[in-house]
Amino acid sequence: MSSAKPIIRVTLFKIPSPPDAETLLLHYRGMPTNALKDGKPYLLSVTAGPTIEDARSQGFNFAAISKFKSKEDMAYYDEGCAAHAALKAFAKNVIQGPPMVVYLEDGTAEWKKLP
């Protein structure tokens, strides 16, 4: 069963080497066209890159935000997507500790700008 709203997934990494972070960024830049399901791109959007240094970041210095049409598409990303498998194969050798992954339905809480 498909979720009613798109899913936003936030993944945080600790990457000690700036050149490795740049290579991971290249993987993410290719995701909108390289991540295919049934021969077609399926990610709604991807934003990724080094984070701004902050004491609250707990050492996580690279973030990726991916938007999926459904939980099912996100499950495919984890279990069947060749482009994501290549990204994970690279990342597992350059990250420090496991990544932090959280996700939520898009629009779970929306705020409107006050006049």
C-alpha positions in Angstrom: 0.0 0.0 0.0 1.4 3.4 -1.0 1.7 6.2 1.5 -0.6 9.2 1.0 2.2 11.8 1.1 5.7 11.8 -0.3 8.5 10.7 2.0 11.4 12.9 3.0 14.6 11.1 4.1 17.5 12.7 5.9 20.8 10.9 6.1 23.7 12.2 8.1 27.3 11.0 7.7 30.6 11.5 9.5 33.3 11.7 6.8 36.8 12.5 8.0 38.3 13.1 4.6 37.2 16.2 2.5 38.1 14.5 -0.8 35.9 11.5 0.2 33.1 13.9 1.0 33.5 15.4 -2.5 33.3 12.0 -4.1 30.2 11.2 -2.1 28.7 14.4 -3.3 29.4 13.4 -6.9 27.4 10.1 -6.2 24.5 12.1 -4.9 24.6 14.6 -7.8 24.1 11.7 -10.2 21.2 10.2 -8.3 18.4 12.2 -10.0 19.3 10.6 -13.4 21.2 7.4 -12.3 18.6 6.1 -9.8 16.2 4.2 -12.0 13.1 2.1 -11.2 11.5 0.3 -14.2 14.0 2.2 -16.4 12.9 5.6 -15.2 14.2 8.1 -12.7 12.0 7.9 -9.5 13.6 10.2 -6.9 11.5 13.4 -6.6 14.5 15.4 -5.4 18.0 15.1 -3.8 19.9 17.7 -1.9 23.3 16.8 -0.4 26.6 18.3 0.7 28.9 19.1 3.6 27.2 20.6 6.6 28.0 24.0 8.2 30.1 23.4 11.2 28.2 23.5 14.5 28.7 22.1 18.0 25.3 20.5 17.8 26.1 18.4 14.8 27.7 15.7 16.9 30.4 15.1 14.3 28.0 14.6 11.4 29.5 16.7 8.6 27.6 15.6 5.5 23.9 15.5 4.9 21.6 14.1 2.2 17.9 14.9 1.9 16.1 12.6 -0.6 12.4 12.9 -1.5 10.4 9.8 -2.6 6.9 9.4 -3.9 6.2 6.7 -1.4 7.6 4.4 1.3 7.7 1.7 -1.3 10.0 3.8 -3.5 12.2 4.4 -0.5 12.3 0.7 0.2 13.3 0.1 -3.5 16.1 2.7 -3.0 17.5 0.7 -0.1 17.0 -2.8 -1.5 17.0 -2.7 -5.3 18.5 0.5 -6.7 21.8 -0.1 -8.4 22.9 3.6 -8.2 22.2 3.6 -4.4 24.1 0.3 -4.0 27.1 1.9 -5.7 26.8 4.9 -3.4 26.6 2.7 -0.3 29.6 0.6 -1.4 31.7 3.7 -1.6 30.3 5.3 1.6 30.9 2.2 3.8 34.6 2.6 3.2 34.9 6.3 4.0 32.4 7.1 6.7 33.1 7.0 10.4 30.5 4.9 12.2 27.0 4.2 10.9 25.0 7.0 9.2 22.0 8.5 10.9 18.8 8.0 8.9 15.4 9.5 9.6 12.4 10.0 7.4 9.0 11.6 7.6 5.9 12.3 5.5 6.2 15.5 3.5 4.0 18.2 5.0 3.7 16.5 8.4 4.1 20.0 9.9 3.9 23.1 7.7 4.2 26.6 8.9 3.2 29.7 7.0 5.2 32.9 7.1 3.4 35.5 9.1 2.6 38.8 7.3 
